[in-house]
Amino acid sequence: MAEPAERICDTRVLCLGNELIPNDSLGCIVAERIRTLVPDGVEVVSTSESGFHLLDYLLNASSLIVVDTLLTGGAPPGTICEVPASDLDCVPGGSLHGVGLFDALALARELRLPAAKQVSIVGVESVDCDIVGGAMHPAIIETVLAVARILIERLWARTNNVSNERKNPRFLC
């Protein structure tokens, strides 16, 4: 688990997940996969925290990409969904944790804290996110590289920093 983000960065990738619950650990795995492949100015953070504990991770970044599993029941496990947060209908308390990511983001903005202006979600439909231990669902495992590739391609497309060759996205595989 990372410390709350304290420094200012261009983009923060906030990977959410709980390593004790295999079908909810996608964010943790993706964070480890991409951490050394992102361009300068991008911070990758992984945490199992939720609710208002996320507040510090939402601050001091121009843009925020959140990676997490979803339980909508509307798609098969492993389905990847990319959406700007502004396109989501978010109801207060609409999280399994009581206070959710969007509640924390709304609070930061209401308090005029330096919350990310652009927020997008890369989510993967999951299943059984309340079972501790065991193996991750095969369909979710199969999405790890796809999600990592989506993130790396999106992050590198945002930058013209070609001098950072050691982090070239072709080394993802």
C-alpha positions in Angstrom: 0.0 0.0 0.0 1.3 3.4 -0.9 1.4 6.5 1.2 -1.2 9.2 0.3 0.0 11.3 -2.6 1.6 14.5 -1.3 3.5 15.8 -4.3 2.0 17.5 -7.3 2.0 15.6 -10.5 0.5 15.9 -14.0 -1.3 12.6 -13.9 -2.0 10.1 -11.1 -3.1 6.6 -11.8 -4.9 5.5 -8.7 -5.2 1.7 -8.6 -7.7 0.4 -6.1 -8.0 -3.1 -4.8 -7.6 -5.5 -2.0 -5.0 -8.2 -2.3 -6.8 -10.4 0.2 -9.8 -10.6 -2.1 -8.5 -12.1 -5.4 -11.3 -10.7 -7.6 -10.8 -7.2 -6.1 -7.0 -7.2 -6.5 -6.8 -6.2 -10.1 -5.8 -2.6 -9.3 -2.8 -3.8 -7.2 -1.6 -6.1 -10.0 -2.0 -3.5 -12.7 -0.1 -0.9 -10.6 2.9 -3.2 -10.3 2.8 -4.0 -14.0 2.8 -0.4 -15.2 4.8 1.5 -12.4 8.1 1.5 -14.3 6.6 2.0 -17.7 4.9 5.3 -17.3 6.2 8.7 -18.6 7.7 11.3 -16.4 5.1 13.3 -14.6 2.9 10.3 -14.0 2.5 8.8 -10.5 1.2 5.3 -10.0 -0.4 4.7 -6.6 -2.0 1.5 -5.3 -4.2 1.3 -2.2 -6.8 -0.8 -0.6 -8.2 2.2 1.2 -11.7 3.5 0.5 -14.1 6.2 1.4 -12.7 9.5 2.8 -9.3 7.8 3.2 -9.0 8.3 -0.6 -9.2 12.0 -0.3 -5.4 12.5 -0.2 -5.0 10.5 -3.4 -7.5 12.8 -5.3 -5.5 15.9 -4.6 -2.5 17.6 -6.3 -2.8 16.0 -9.7 -4.1 17.7 -12.9 -5.6 14.4 -14.1 -6.6 11.2 -12.3 -7.2 7.8 -13.8 -8.8 5.3 -11.4 -8.4 1.6 -12.0 -10.8 -0.7 -10.1 -13.1 -3.6 -10.3 -16.8 -3.1 -10.8 -19.8 -5.1 -9.7 -22.6 -4.0 -12.0 -24.0 -7.4 -12.9 -24.6 -5.9 -16.3 -21.6 -7.5 -18.1 -19.6 -10.7 -18.0 -16.6 -10.8 -15.7 -13.5 -9.4 -17.3 -15.4 -6.8 -19.3 -13.3 -3.6 -19.5 -15.2 -0.3 -19.2 -13.5 3.1 -19.8 -15.5 6.2 -18.9 -14.9 9.8 -17.9 -16.2 10.2 -14.3 -18.3 13.1 -15.5 -20.3 10.7 -17.6 -21.3 8.6 -14.6 -24.5 9.0 -12.5 -23.0 8.8 -9.1 -25.3 8.7 -6.1 -24.0 9.6 -2.7 -23.0 6.5 -0.7 -23.2 4.4 -3.9 -20.2 2.3 -2.8 -20.1 -1.1 -1.0 -17.8 0.8 1.5 -20.5 3.4 2.4 -18.6 6.5 1.3 -17.2 6.1 -2.1 -14.6 7.6 -4.4 -17.1 10.1 -5.8 -18.2 11.2 -2.4 -14.6 11.9 -1.5 -14.1 13.8 -4.8 -17.3 15.8 -4.3 -16.1 16.8 -0.8 -12.7 17.8 -2.1 -14.3 20.1 -4.7 -16.8 21.5 -2.2 -13.9 22.4 0.2 -12.0 23.9 -2.8 -9.1 21.5 -2.3 -6.8 21.0 -5.2 -8.7 18.0 -6.6 -8.0 16.6 -10.1 -10.0 18.4 -12.7 -10.1 15.5 -15.1 -11.1 12.1 -13.7 -11.6 8.9 -15.7 -12.3 5.4 -14.7 -10.9 2.2 -16.1 -13.0 -0.5 -14.6 -13.2 -4.3 -15.0 -16.4 -6.2 -14.3 -15.7 -8.6 -11.4 -17.6 -11.3 -9.5 -17.5 -12.5 -5.9 -15.7 -9.5 -4.4 -16.5 -10.7 -0.9 -14.5 -14.0 -0.9 -11.2 -13.9 0.9 -8.4 -16.0 -0.5 -8.4 -18.4 -3.4 -7.7 -17.6 -7.0 -8.8 -14.7 -9.2 -11.5 -15.4 -11.8 -9.8 -16.4 -15.1 -11.7 -13.7 -17.0 -10.3 -11.0 -14.7 -6.8 -12.4 -14.9 -7.0 -12.2 -18.7 -7.7 -8.5 -18.5 -4.6 -7.5 -16.6 -2.4 -7.0 -19.6 -5.2 -5.4 -21.6 -5.8 -2.8 -18.9 -2.1 -2.2 -18.5 -1.7 -1.7 -22.2 -4.7 0.7 -22.3 -3.2 2.8 -19.5 0.3 2.8 -21.0 -0.9 3.8 -24.4 -3.2 6.6 -23.0 -0.4 7.9 -20.8 2.2 8.0 -23.5 -0.2 9.6 -26.0 -0.6 12.5 -23.5 3.1 13.3 -23.5 5.6 14.2 -26.2 8.5 13.1 -23.9 10.4 10.8 -26.3 13.6 11.2 -24.3 12.5 8.7 -21.7 13.3 5.5 -23.7 13.8 3.2 -20.7 10.1 3.4 -20.1 9.1 2.6 -23.7 5.6 0.9 -23.7 6.8 -1.8 -26.1 8.4 -3.4 -23.0 5.0 -4.1 -21.5 4.9 -7.7 -22.7 
